[in-house]
């Protein structure tokens, strides 16, 4: 499939619409859609909504990207990851229907997901945008039940624009006429663009700070909207930023008519790997058994801020980063918020990734923002070195979802 189009990223809807037509328009036959765009928090918000809906006994399809360890993670059918025979058959069918015509890997696999969703009974479909929104391959559903825009920040500027307003305009492309849209916390420039798009589309907005609020108070999550107040446990996904993601998920569930039990399940039962995930067993853990080992896939400045806020709230402990990043990212912007929380950064390449930033450049970027930094050839080498000199340190492996996926595969 990778040979069918010369570019990995090439935003347009034409190729997807052509293939979906050849497949009989499966996107028109899937269960009601909740479509989620944004720069940060899409996956966590989706995971919380899924947990809330499933707690009511409903079956939920979910589409997300990229995958971490296995491609199957992208397609969840009625609550279960698609199995190997079903995935193979559905991809073969899409390749045959597409023929020799150009189409990107993401586009053809998105069509495969729609085909699988259309053929498997469920109550809901959760679609996470791959990149942007307006021209993303998922944006072919004419009438979703609900759209959600999580916080918009700087990322993928080469494709989406070099300002918050331009990027928000691309994200707001998922807004559909008359369809309610939940909006998470936004920069004022981004919110203005989203509000203008919603007004032009006659789409009711349900915006943070206007129609709903969420906060942490005395170790509890407090959510309030025009229907009343909820006093809930804090999210089981670590980090203060997850309170805002939980707010968007709860707002969505309330708009869908779900009660307090669903909202509590959303914050207590969600599972989303590589978002401040504690690694407790596996070969990497065995390399450093006394180390407190964490994994996070954040990779942009907002992700760096979120990780820094999470580290700031953890008990005091010598902290090391093992970091690998792509050469397309704002490396200094990601690292700067982390500098004051970290004893040393150990820069590594991302294994098997052609766009990895060389470890030496990652090291130099860390030094430029005030970190002590060294290089290592691999995560295992870096971890073993930390364990030798600081056996009870806290270690966070971070910088890229691709690195996180490699770690999850290596750690079994």
N, C-alpha and C positions, 0 to 999 in steps of 0.2 A: 504493500500500500504506500510505503514511503516513496516509491519511484513514480507515483502517479502525478506528482506536482513538484516542481523544482524548489518551491519555497516552503519552509516549515509554517510560517505565519503569513497569510495573505487574506485579509479581511474582506469578504464579500458574501452575499447570500445566493448568488446565481447558481453556483455549482451544487450547493445543498438542495436548493429548490428543484433543480433538474433531476437529481438522483431520487429525491423523495417522490417526485411525480412518477418516475420509472418504477418505484416500489409500491405505488398505489396510495400515496399520501398517508403513511402510518401516523404522522404527527397529528392528524385530524381524528384519530381513533384512540388516543391514549386517555387515561383518567385525568381528572381536573388538575391543572398545572399551577404550581407555585414557582415563580421564576425569580432567581436571586442573582443580582449583580452587585458590584462594589470592589474596592481595592483590597480591603482586609476584612476578615470575619465571615466571608461567604460560607466556607465549609463548616465552621463552628455553628453558625446560625442554622444552616441546613440540618446539621446533626441534631441540634436541639429541637427543631420543629419535628423532625422524624421521630425522636424519642417521645415527644408529646402526643403526636397522632397515634403512634403505635400503642401507647398506654391506654388509649380509648378502644383498642381492639381493631383498629383500621389497618389495612395493608397499604404499604407505601413503596412506590418505585423511587429511586434516587439516581441522579447522574451527576458526577463530579469529575474534576480533573485538576492537575495531573494525578496519576496514581503514584503510590509510594513504592510498594514492593512488587505488586502484580497488577497487570492491566485490568483484571477482573474487578478490582476495587472501584472502577469507574461506573459500573452498571450494577445496580442493586434491584432485583426483581421481587416485589412484594415482600421486602424485608431481608432477602437473602442475596449474597453475591452471585452473579451469573456463573454457572458452572462451565467447565471446559468444553464439553460437547455442544452446549447451546451457543457459547461464544463463537466457537469455530464455525458452526453452521450459519449463524447470522452474519458473520463477517464474509464468509464465502458467497452468500447470497447477495450481499451488497457489492462485492467486487465484481461479480458476474453482471449485475444490473448496471453497474457503472461502465463496464467495458474499458476501452483504452482512454476515455476522456479524463482530462485533468481534474484532480480533486485532492485536497490536502488530507493528511492522515487524520487530523481532528475532525474534519468535515465528514469523512466516510464513517468514522467510528461513532460520530454523533447520530448519523442516519441509522446505524446498526442499533444504537440504544433505542431510538424511536420505534424501530421495528420490533425489538424485544418487548418494549413496554406495551405496544398495541396488542401483542399476542398473549399477554399474561394478565389475568384479572387483578385489579387492585383498586383502592379507593382514591389514591392521590399520586401525583407525579411531582417530585422535587427536581427542578432543573437548575444547576449552577452554571452560570456563564463561564466560558473559558477565558475570553479576553475581551474587554470592553463591554459591549452589549448591543449596540445598534446594528453592527454587521457581524456579530458572533453567530456561529452556526446554530446555536440553540434558539435564536430569536426568529423562529419561523412559526411559532404558535400564535394564531391570530387573537385568541380570546382566552388568556390564562384566567384562573380564578383570582389570583393575587400576584402582585409583583413586590419585590423587596430590594431596596438599595442600601447596602451596608456602608460604613464610612468610606469616602473617596479621598485618596491621597495620591502623591506622585509615584508613578510606576509605569513601565512600558511607554515612556514618553515618545519613543520613535514611532509607535503605532497609534497612540491615542491623543497626543498633543502635549505641549510643554507647559500648560497651566492647569490648575485645579478646575477652572471653569470648562476648559476644553475636554478634560478627562470626564468630568461630570456629565457633559453633554453626550458623550459616548455611552456612559452607563445608563443615562436616562432614556436611551433608545429602546429599552425594554418596556417602557410605560405604554400602555395600550388604552384606547378610548374607552372611558367608562369603567375601567378596571381599577379597584383600589390599590394604592401603593404605600407600603410601609417604608419609612425613611429613617435610617439610623442617624446618629450624630454626624454633622457635616460642617466643613469650613463654610463660612458665609457665602463665598463666591460659588461654591458647588451647590449649596442649597438654593441659591437664587436661580441657577440654571434648571435644577430639578423642578422647582416650583413653576417656572415658566413653561416647561414642557408639559407638566401635569395640567396646568390651566388650559393650554392650547389643545390638549387631548380630552378635556373633560374628565380627567381621572382624579377621583377623590384621594387626597393625601392624608396619611396618618403619620405625622412627623414627630420625631423626638423633640422634646422641649415645648411643643405646641399642643399636641394631642395625647401624648404619653410621656411619662418620665420614668427613669429607673435609677436607683442608687443603692449603695451599700450603707447600712445603718446598724451598728452594734452587731456585726457579724451575720447580718441577714440581708437578703435582697428585697428591696421595697419597690414595687411597681405600681404606678397609678395612671389611670385614664378616666374618661368620662363615665365608665361603668363601675368605678370603684377602685379600691386599693387591695393589693395582694402582698402579704408578708410571707416570703418564701426562703428556703435555704439558699446559701450562695451556690453558684454553679460548681459542679464537680470538675469541670475543666478549669485548670489553674490559671490564675492571672486576673488582675483587676479589669482588664479589657473585656473579659468574658461577661462581666456584668452588663455592659452595653450590648453585646451580642445576644445575651439572654433577653434583654428588653425587647429587641426587635423580634425575636422568636415568640415571646409572649404576646406582643402586639399582634403578630400574625395569627396566632392561635385564637386570641380573643375575637379578631375579625371573622374568623371561621366559625365562631360560635362555641368554642371549646371552653370547658370550665376549669376550675382551680386545680383539679387533679391532673389534667393534661399539662397545665403550666408548671406544676411542681415536677412532674416527670421530665419535662423539657430541661430543667436545670439540674436534676439529680441523676438522670439516666443516660445522658448523651455520651457518646464515645467518638472521639476524633483523634486518631494517632498523629504524632509529630507536632502537636501543639502543646508545648511544655509537658511532654510525656515523660514520666519517670520510668526508666528502664531498671527492672528488678531482677531479671534473670537472662541468661544467654551467654554466649562465648565472650562478648565484650565485657559484660559484667564480671565474668570469671577472671578476666585479665586484671581487674582492679576491684576486688571484692569489698573493700572498705570505702571506696569512693561512692559519693552520692551522684548518680549518673542521670542526666536529663537529655531530652532531644526536642528540638524545635525547628520548624521549617520556615519561619519568618525570614524575609530577605529584602525588605525595603525600609526606608526610614521610619515609617509608622510601625512596622514590625519590630524594629530595634527599640523604639520607645516602649512598646508593649512588653518586650522581654525585660528591658531595664526596670520597668515598674514592677514586674513580677519578682525579679531578683531583689529589689529594694524591700519587699515585704517578707522575704524569707529570713529565717534565723541566720544570724551572722555566721559565716563560714568561708574559709579561703576558697575563692571561685576562679576556675580556669575555663576558658572557651577553647573548643576545637572547632575551627571555622573554615568552611570552604564555600566559595561563592561563584556565581556565573559572571562572565566578563561583560554582561549587559546591564548589571545592576549598579546602583549608587552605593558603592562599598563604604565610603566615608560617612555617608548619611545614615547607613545602617549601624555602623560601629560607634559613632560619636556618643549616643546616649548610654552606651554600655561601658564606656571607658572607666568611669569612677567606681564601677561595681566589680571590676575584674583584676585579679592578680597578674594574669598573663594570658595572652592569646597564642594558640598553637595553630598556625595556618597549614591547611592541607589542600591538595587538589581533590576535585570530585571525581571518583573513579568512573571511567567509561563515558565521561561527558566531554564532548569536543569543545564546548563553550566554557569550560572551567577556567576560572582565573588562576593563573599560576600561583603556587603557594607563596613565592617570593613577593609577588605584587600584593597579595592579601596581607602578608606580614608588614610590608611597607605602608600600606594604607592604615593599618592598626597603629603603627608607630606615629604616623602623622596626626592621629587624633589623641595621642598621649598614652597609648597602651605599651606595655612591655610585650614584645611579640617575637616568636621564633617560628621555624618551619618544621614540618615532619612530613614523611612520605605517605603516611596513611593515618586514619583514625586510630587504628590499633597501636601503631608506633607512638603516636602522641599520648594515648591513654596510658600505655605502659610506662612512658617516661614520667608522666604526672604521678602515677601511683608509686613510683620509686622514690620521688622526692617529697611528695605531699600525699601520703596514702589515704588520708581522710578528707580530702578536698571535695568540694562540689565541682562537677564538670558538666558543662552544657555544650553539647554538639549542636551547631547552629549554622545559619547562613544561607540554606537552600533546601527546598523540598527534594531536590534531586540527591543531595547529600543525605538527607533524612531517609529517603528510600533505600539508598545503598546501605546505610547503617542497619535498617530494619531487616534487610535481606541477610547481611553479614551476621547479625545477632540472632538470626533464626527465629 
